[in-house]
């Protein structure tokens, strides 16, 4: 059976009346008379074959049918409004939702984003940061930039940057470090990856402490802030803290890098490419090479 044609004006009158629970106030909002709103709603009710409001001595109350319809109508109007908002200066702006591990966002991406927005003004970028634990589908992400080995189930991963880990610390702590073995006497700041410090000591050819003790952090920027405050030695990717190293807020006492993983641009295999996604992928690959 064909669905009845529902006129837009009647739906708008219904939505405004449901929000105000008054035909009079709805008419004031829509710049029409109370009678015009009432007539539009009545015509809608006749088309649907059900009452949408109970007319009360002082205002209106939605019927069960009206309560079922109003969220659908509001969602439809919100979607139309959001789409119309994406037209600017005669150009359609395409939304790109990007999840980024916080270390990469702060240490590399943000200072380069003006170049992307200059090259692609039609892309409306939405940036969500995380601590490397992300749900592409559940969070509605087009891309996620993550740190690891590139092996995530159901996900296509393209490498962006290698990111070795090395000890970084405040200048006051660095002054007392002569060999990698000296680190075992200092507080060692840790991430949720418990094997990183033992692996770094092995790569440096130094004995690891029997037990690594120190506070655990869920983000590298927070760990770097703790290191700058002199709370201990942090194992961090120096490429993400170039500004702090240049300003000597952090120092790198030893050259040994631990090959712990890379930053990857990831998307679901089921996610079809859009022009905005293709533009961002091409830009970030070129920026990383540069």
N, C-alpha and C positions, 0 to 999 in steps of 0.2 A: 504494500500500500504506500502511495506517495506521502511523504511528510508534508504537513501544511506549511505554506509560506508564512514566515513570521516577520512582520514589518519591523524595521530597525527603530522607528520612532516609538512604537508600542513597547518594545523591549527596553528602550531608554527610559520611558515613562514608568514602567514597572520597576526598574532598578532604583530610580530616584525615590519613588513612593515607598519602596521596601526599606530604603536606607533611612528615610525620615519618618516612616509610618504616618504619612500625612500627604494627601493630594495637594493641599494648599502650599506647604513648604516645597514639595517637589515642583510645583508650578513656578514658584519664585526662582528656584534654581535653574529651571529650563527656560525661563522667560516666556511662559505661556500661562493661560488661566487655569484655575483649579478644575474647571469644567473640562478643559481640553485634556488634562492628564487623566481625569476620571473616564473620559470617553475612550482614550487610547487603551487604558487598562481593561475596560469593559470589552472592547473589541478583541483584545488578546485572550481574555477569558473565554469569549464565545468561540474563537478559533480553536482553542485547546479543549474546550468542552468541560472545563473545571473552574471553580472559583480559586483565585489566587490570594484574595484578602477577605477577611471578615470585617464588614463595615460596622464600627462601634460608635456609640454616641460621641466619644471624644477620641477620634483618630481611627487607626487601622490596626489590624493584627494579621500576620501572614497565616494562611491555612497550611496544612501539611504539604499540599501541592506547591504552594508558593515557597515554603521553606526548602523544598527539594530543587526548585528551579533557580532560586536566587544565586547560589554559589556558581552554577554553571554560567549564568548570564554575566556575573561579575568577572569570572575568569576570562570569558570571551572578550569583554570590553577591555580588560587589562592587557590581553594579548594583542589586540588591535592597537591600543595606545602605545604599547612598547615597540611594536613594529613601526608605527608612524614616527616615533621619536628617533628611530634609526636613520631617517632621511634627513640629511643636512646639506644645504647649499646644492640641492639637486642631485645628491649622491647618496646611495644606500650604504649605511655603515654596517659592516658585518661583525658580529660579536665573536671574539676568540677568548675562551676561558682556559687559563693556564695555571696549573698547580706547580709550585716551585719549592724545592727544599730551601729552607731559609738561608743556609750558608751561601748557596749559589746566587740567590736573589740579592743579598746584601753585598757579597764580595765581588760579584762579576756582572750580573744582569742589569741592575738598576741604572748604573752609570752609562750603560750602552743603549738603554731603551729609547732615549730621545731620537737616536738615529733611526730606529725602526719606525717610530710614529711619524717621523719626517718623511720617510720613504713610502709609508703605507697609511696615509691619513684616513682611509676608508675603513680601517680595522679598529674596532672598539675593544681594547684589550682589558680583560678582567683577570687580575692577578691574585691568586690565593697561595699563601705560604704554608709550609708544613715541616715536620721533622723527619721527612723521608718515608713516612708511612702514609700511603694515599690510596684512595679507592676511586679509580678513574670513572667508573660507571656511576657509583653512588653519589659522587660529588659533581657529576655532570661536566667533567673536564674534557676539553678537546685534546690537550697535551698535558703531560706532567714531566718536569725535569727532576730526575732522581739520581741518587748516588748508589753505585753498586757494580755488579758484574754484568748487567744487561739481561739477566735471565729472570723475567717475570712472566708468569703463565698468562696466555691469551693476549700478550702485549708485543707490539713491534717496538724495538728500541734502536735508536741511531746514536752512535757515540758523539759527544760534543767535546769534552776535555778530559784528559787524564788528570788525576788528582792524587799525587802521592802524599803521605802523611809524614810530618817531621816534628820534633819538639819545638815549641815556641814558648817564650816566657818573658816576664818583665826584665828590664836591664839589671835590677838589683839581684835577681836570682841568677841571671846569666853570668854575672861576675864571679860566682863561686863554682862554675862548672869548667873542669879541665878535660875530662874524658867522659865518654858515654856512661861508664860505670858510676860516675858521680850522681847520675840521675836517680839511682836507687835510694839515695839518702834524702830525696826531696819528695814532697807531696805530688803525686801524679794524678792529674785530672783525667777523668775517664768518660767515654761514651758508653752507650748500651752494648757496644761490641767488645766483649770482655777480653778477646784475644789480641787486640791491637798492640798494647804495650809489650807483652811477651814477644810478639812477632818483630816489633821494632828493635828490641834488645838483641834478638837473634840476628837481624839484618846488620846491626852495628857491630856484631862480634863481641858483645859485652854480656856478662852474666845478669840475668833478670832477677829482681828481688823475689824471694820465696812467695810473697803475696803482694799484689799491687793494691795499695790502699790510697783512697782519696775520693772526693765527691764525684758522683756520677751526674752527667748532664744529658738532657735530651736534645740539645741543639748546639752546634759548633759556635755560633755567635755568642751565646751565653757563656760557653766554656772559654772563649777568647777574652771576654770581658773579665772573667774570673782570673785568667792568667795575667792580664794587664794590671789587675788589682793586687798581684803578688800572692795569690792563694795557692799557686803551684805551677807545674809544668803541664802544658796542654799539647796533645798530639793532634795536629791540625794540618789541613792542606794550605801551604804557604801561598799558593796562587790566589786563594780566596781572601787573603789578608795582606795584600800588597800595600795598601795605604798605611796600615798599622806598622808594617815593617819599614816602609820608607820614612815614617815619622819617628821610628825607633821607640814606639810604644810597646812593640813586641820585638824580640831578638830571636835569631835562629842560631843556637850555639853549636849545632853539629850539622854536617851536610847530608847525612844519611837519610834517604827517603824510603818509606815503606810503600810498596805498590799495593794499595788497598782497594782500588777500584777507579771508576770514572764517572763523570756526569753524563747522563743519557737523556735524549728527548724521546719520550715514550707516548704511545697512544694504543688504544685497543685495536686488535685486528678487525673488529666489527665496525669500527668508526670510519665512515667514508670521509675521504679528504674533501675539504672545502677550499675555496680560493684563499681565505684568510689563513688556513692551516698551511697551505703550500707556500704562501708568502713568508710566514714566520719561520718555517723549516729552512727555506733557502737563506733567509737573512741570518739566522743564528749559526748555521754551518759556516757561512762566509765570515761572520764576525769572529768565530772561534779560530778559524784558520789564520785570520789577520792578527 
